[in-house]
Amino acid sequence: MITADFLFYVALFLIWFVLVYHMFLMQGGVLFVLKQSRLEVEKGITDENCPTVSVLIPAHNEEVVIEDTLKAMVEIEYPRDKLEVILINDNSSDRTGVIADAYASQYPFLKVLHNSPYEAGKGKSGALNQGLKIAKGEFIVVYDADNRPEKDAVYNLASKLQQDPEAGAVIGKFRVMNAERNLLTRFINIETIGFQWLAQAGRWFWFKLVTIPGTNFAIRKSILETLGGWDEKALSEDTELSIRVYNLGYYIKFSPDAVTWEQEPETWDVWWKQRLRWARGNQYVIVKYMRQSFKLKRKKVFLDLCYLFFTYFIFMGSIVLSHVLFLLNLFKVIDISAGSVSIFLLLLAFVVFLLENLLALSLEEGQLTIRNAFNVTSMYFTYSQIWVLLVVFSMFLEIKRVLLHQEVKWYKTKRYGTDGHVPRLPK
């Protein structure tokens, strides 16, 4: 007979299985940084052997941010005869297209593709596939419409990809430009730093595995053409593309010296909708490829699928189960003999969470502060717990979608102006 004690111990074991794996990844992230600091500066490519690059920027109703993004593109340091920037105006109803056309009229390397209503409305993947059709570059670089890449970002991505024929794609690092706007953005800033140094750098160091993010990455155009472009049914098109790139026999390289700055949600409702899309997108990828895992040519990809499966289903499910049993025991509905053990393990989990995030913050200049230490502490009891609820809700929506054969709908993340900034046309 399965008892409450048995279920509780199983939940604790599974939670700690994932936590120990995260500790292992964090160690890899630290070793990655130490190894990079000992290496000599890599020789970059020269203007003569620079590959041709097409930068794709999907944009739907982005007039609040698109001017700053285009200004950042104009400042990119890359040979102009080998660079084209294609902004895909995905049937915008605001001034996105007008602003983009004004910049394109001044800078020949900047082009605007206006998607018709028939071609538009398929989300980011659909817009990228339209841009891919006219892209002439040997490498494709992707940026979201709110991004401000640093001047050398495209060069660093292209250089790493050019010098490593076994790499199918190279991903950079992204930072939060509005990190100090409010408590939520400070939480997100900590989350993104932790993700990149734990999940990305750690997995790269130990397994040569990383996941393509939605922005700031370069990929060989030939690979995209072989794969048939982006999956327009995937809400997390980046994760889904990563699996297919690995399955072709390539690996994806992590290059944190290619940096872009991006906006993050400033209100909880916008955050919830964006993260819900991410969670549902990753669950789609898990189900899609777990069902055909025996067909995967690169078995190492299965390791990443298992990581996603444990994170979204086993880890989150175990947390919910342990929380429910803990509360039932607290209110004397059931009697769990592991009460003192559970309290100790819960406290220890908090300490691990605190140390991992502080360690990740220490790897970014100026981020390890007393204020951020307090933010990490409160983040554990608020932000992280809301994430658990979000994942559970996303599972419900995905099950409902499958049973009712519903079509997935893309949610565009709301953008914010900078201190009352009003988009203006270039002079």
N, C-alpha and C positions, 0 to 999 in steps of 0.2 A: 504493500500500500504506500502511495506517495504521500508523504507528510509535509507540513509547512516547513519544518526544519530542513528536510531534504531539498525542497525547492529553493529555500533561502541560501543554502550552501552552494547549490549549483549556480545560482545567480551571482553570488560573490566570486566563485571560481572563474566564471566567464568574464566578469568585469575585470578582475585582476589579470586574467590572461591577456586582454587587450591593453591594459595599463602597462604591464611589463613590456609588451611589444612597443608601446609608445616610448617607454624609457630607452629601449634599445635604439629606436629611431633617433631620439634626441641625442644620444651618444654619437651616432653617425653624423648628425648635423654639426656637432662640435668638432669632431675629427675632420669633417669636410673643410670647415673654416681654417683649422690649424694647418691642414695640408695645403690649402690654397695660399696661405700666408708664407709658407716655406718655398713655394714654387717660384721660379723666376718669371718675370713678366713675359707672357706669350708674345711671339712675333705676330703682328696682325697682317692682314692682306694690304696690298698697295692699291693705288688708284688704277693701275694697269690691269691687275688681275681680280678686281672687284666683280662679283657676279651681278647680273641685273636683278633688281628687286622690285616687286610690286607690293605696295602697302595697301591693304584693303581696310576700309573703315565703314562698316554698316551703320546707317543712321536713319532713324525714324522719329520725326518731331523732336529734334535735338537743338533747336535754335538757342536755348539757354547756354549751352556749353560748346557748340560746334566752332565758334570763332576761336576760342582759346586752343582747341584741338588743332585747327588748321594753322594757327600761328606757330604751334609747336612743330608741325610738319614742315613748315617753311624753314624753320631753324635747324632741321636735321642735317647733320654733317655727313654727307654721302655724295659721291660724284653724281652730279645732276643728269649726266647723259646715261647713267645706269640706274636711275631711280624714277619710278612713277608712283604717285599716290592716287588711289581711286576711291573716292567717296561714293558709296552706294546710297543714294537718296531713296529710301524705301517707301515711296508714296506718302511723303510727309505732307501734312496739311498746314504747317506753319512756315516760317521763313528759312528753314534749313537749306532748301535748294537754292534760294536767292542768295544767301550768304556764301554758300559753297561756289556757286557760279561766279560770284564777284571775285573770289580768290583765284579760281581757275583761270579767269580772264587775265590775271596778272602773272601767274606762274605756270609756264607751259608743262611742267612735270606733274601738275595737279589736274586731275580729271574728275568729272562728275558723271555718274551713271544714274539717270532718273528711271527708276523702275515704274512700269505702268501698273495700274490697279490689278491687272490680271497676274502679273509676275510678283506683286508685292503681297504683304500680309502673311507670309509663311514663316515669319520670325527671322532670327539672326542667321540661321543656317541657309535659308532660302536666299537672303540678301547676299551672303558670301558666295553662294554658288553662282549667282548672276555676275558678281564681280570677277570670279574666277574665269568666266567665259571670255572676258576681254583682256585679262591680265597678260602682260608680255614677259614678265620677269621670270628668271630661272628659279628664284626663291619667292615665296609668298610670306609677307609679314602681316599680322593682324593686330589692329588696335580697336578698342571700343571708342565710341563717339565722345566719351568724357575724358579720354586719356591725354596726358601731356608727357610723352616720352622725353627722356633726357637726350641731349644732342647726339650722343654717341651710341644710343640704344640700338638703332638699326644696324650700324656698323658692327657692333659687338655681336649681335645675333648672326648676321651674315658671315662674319669672319669665322666664328666657331663652326658654323655649318659647312662653310667652304673647306675648312682644314680637316674635317673629319668625315670621310666618305661613308662611314658606318652609321653616322647619325642621320636619322630621317627628319628630325626636327630639333630645334633648340629653344628652350624657354628662358625667359628672363625673370626678373623680380619686380613685383609691383608694391608700391607704397600708397598709403592713404593720404590724400591731399587735404581732406577736411577732418583730420583726426581730432583736432581740438575744438570742434564745433559744439559737442555736448557729450554726455556720458555714454550714449550709445555708440557714437563714432570712436570714442576712446576704447570701448570694448572691442569694436571691429578691428581697430588698429592692432591691438594685442593679438586678436585671433589670426589676422593675416600674417603677422610676423611669426607667430608660433607655427602656423601651417607651413610656411615656406622653409623654415629652418628645421622643422621636425619631419613633416610628411614628405616634403620635396627633397631637401638636402640630405636628410637621413636615408630615405629610400634610394637616392642616387648613389650615396657613398657605399651602402651595403649591397644593393641589388642592381645598380644601374637602371633604376626604374623611377620615372616621374610622370606626372599627369600634365598634359597640355592644359594651360589655363585658358580662359576665354579671351585673353588679350596678351600682348607683348610676347609673341612667339614667332619664329620663322620655320617654315616647312618647305620642303622641295616641291615645286609645282608638279613634277613628274609623279610624285607619290599621290598627290590629290587627284590627278587625272587617272591614275591606276585604280584608285579607290572609288572613283565616281563622285568626288567632292564630299560635302558634309551631309550627314543624315538629317533630313528635314523633319523627321518624326521625333528626334531626340531633343528634349528640353535642355540637357547638358551636352551640347554638341562637342564640347572639348574633351570630356571624359570618353565619350563614345569613339571619337576620332583617335584618341591615344591607343585604345585597344587594337584598332585596325592597323595603325602604323607599326606597332610591335609585332603584330601577326604577319606582316610582310617580311620581317627579319631585321628591321632597323631598331635602333634604340633612340630614346629622346634624351637630350643632354640638358643639364641644369647650368645656367650661366648667370649668376646673380649680379654680374657687372653691367648687364643690360637692364636698365631701370626705367620704369614708367610710373607716373603718379596718376591715381584715379579717384573719382568720387565714390563715396559709400553712402548708403541710406542714412538720413538724418532723423527719420521718425520710425517708430516701431511698426506701423502698418506697412510702410514701404519695405522695411527689412523683412517682415514676415512673408510678403508676397515674393520677394526675390529669393529668399532662402527656401521657400516652399518649392519654387521652380527648380532650384538646385537639387533639393532632396528627391523630388519626383524624377528628375532627370537621371540622377545616379541610380535610383531604384530601377528605372527602365533599362539602363545599361547592365545592371547586375542580372536581371531576369533574362534579358536578351542573350547575353553571352554565357551565362551559367547553363542555359538550356542547350547550348551548342559547344560546350567546353571541350568535348571529345574531338571536335573538328578543328580546334585551335592548333596551328602549326607550331607556335612558340609557347611551350608549356610554362615559361616564366610568367607569361601574362596571367596565367591562372592564379599565381601568387597575389597579383594585384586585385583580381576579382574576389579572391578570398578575403583580402583586407577590406574591400568595400562591403562585402557581404557581412563580415563580422561587425564592422562599424555601424552599418545601417539597420541590421536585423538582430544579430546576436547581442552586441554590446548595448544598443539602445533598449532592446527588449528586456535584457537582464536588469538594466537600471530601473525600468518601469516596474518589473516584478519585485525587485528588492525594495523599492520605495513603497509599493502597495503592502507587501508583507510587513515591512517595518512599521507602517502606520497602523495596520490592523493589530499588530502586537502591542503598539504603544497604547491603543485604546481598548486593550484587553479582549478584542474580538477573537483572536487566536493566541496561542501561547508558544512562543519560540524560545527555545533554551539557549540560543546563540546570541542573546541580547547584548551581553558585554563584548563578545567577539565582534559583533556587527558594528558597534559604536567605535571600537578600536580601528577596524578596517575602513570605516567611513572617514574617520579623522586622518588616517594614513593616506587615503585616496586624495583628500584635500591637500595634504602636504606635498604629495607627488605632483598634483596639478599646479600648485604654487611654484615649486622648484623648476618644473619644466618651462613654464611661461617666463619666469624671471631669467632663466638661463637663455631662452630664446631672445628676450629683450636685450640681454647683455651683448648679443651678437650684432645689434644695430646701434650705431652711434647715437648717443643722447636719449635712448629709450629706457634705460634702466634707472628709473627715478623713484623717489619715495611715493610720489603721486601714482605712478603706474603700479607700484607694489600694492597700494590700497585698491586700485582698480581691479587688479587680478584677484584679490581676496573677495571683493564683492561680486565679481564676475562669476565665480564658482557657484554662488548661491542664487544668482539671478539669471544671467545670460545663458549659462550652460544648461540650466534646468528648463528654460524656455525652448532651447534647441531640442531637448528630449521630447517635449510636447509637440513641437513642429514636425519632427520625424514621424511620430506616431500618427499625426493627422495626415501627413503626406502618404503614408501607407494606406490609410483608409481611402483617400482620393484615388490612388493608383488601382486599388482593388475594385473600387466602384467604376473607374474608367474601363478596366478590362471586362468586367461583367456586363456593363451596359454598352460596350463598344463605342465609348465616347471619343471624340477627336480632341487631341491635346491642344491647348491654347497658349500662345506665347504671351508672357507678361513683360512689358517694357518697364524697366526700372526708372522711377522718377528722377529727374536731374534738378540741380539747385544752382542758382546764380551765385556769384561771388560778391558779397557785400553790395547787393543792389545793382550789380553789373548788368547793363543792358546791351545785348548784341548790337554791333554796329558794322556797317560795311567798310572795307578798307578804303583809304583815300586814294 
